[in-house]
Amino acid sequence: MAHGFAVGQLPAARQAELIAAMGEAGITMTTVAPIGAAPLPLHALRDAGVAVGLGTDGIRDLWSPYGTGDLLTLTTQLSRLSGFRYDEDLVTAARIATADAGRFVGRAVHDLVVGAPADVVLVDAENVPDAVVRAPRRALVVAGGRVVARDGEVLV
């Protein structure tokens, strides 16, 4: 669906019909959490079985000069756009950006479980909601089992 963020602009009844149809059809979608757009009904989409992922398709592009490609910062933006304030909602946003988004890049398993690729980002945070709210500097980034950044500095 091109420009799927328009789902957030639909009247409630039409939105519910469309989301149910999307779930039945096995449609998936990603978002870039564009500032100024109507928020996607993330809980309704997920409840209907519509897989939602978070990503970025532009860094300093025509849509916005503010893109950096930093998914943790984008997760914070998604949370703010969605009006998320409670810990469980902030965890949902983090899952949309991480484990749930893995399927959009060909990962059958993208989580902290046995058998998943060794991709880990360590931050100085109390918990996941704290990391989403503050988007602290990355202390260590491991991609594919290799350290690629340490203390905010890219090594590769």
RAGIRA-V739628 format. One line per field, one symbol per residue. ss: DSSP state (a for helix, b for strand, c for the rest). phi: phi as a letter, one per 40 degrees, with the letter a starting at -180 (. if undefined). burial: + if it has 24 or more other C-alpha atoms within 12 Angstrom, else -. A space follows every 10 residues. Layout:
ss = ???
phi = ???
burial = ???
This chain:
ss = cccaaaaaac caaaaaaaaa aaaaacccbb bccccccccc caaaaaaccc cbbbcccccc cccccccccc aaaaaaaaaa acccccaaaa aaaaaaaccc aaaaaccccc cccccccccb bbbccccaaa aaaacccbbb bbbccbbbbb ccbbcc
phi = .cfcccdccc ddcccccccc cccccgcbab bbfccgcccc cdccccccgc cbbbaababf bccacccbgc cccccccdcc ccgcbcdccc cdcccccbdc cdccbgccba acbdgcdcba bbbcacacdc ccccfcdcca bbbggbcbaa fgbcbb
burial = ---+++++-- ----++-++- -+-----+++ ++++--++++ ++++++-+-+ ++++++---- ------+--+ ++++++++++ ++-+----++ ++++++++++ ++++-----+ +-------++ +++----+++ ++++++-+-+ +--------- ------
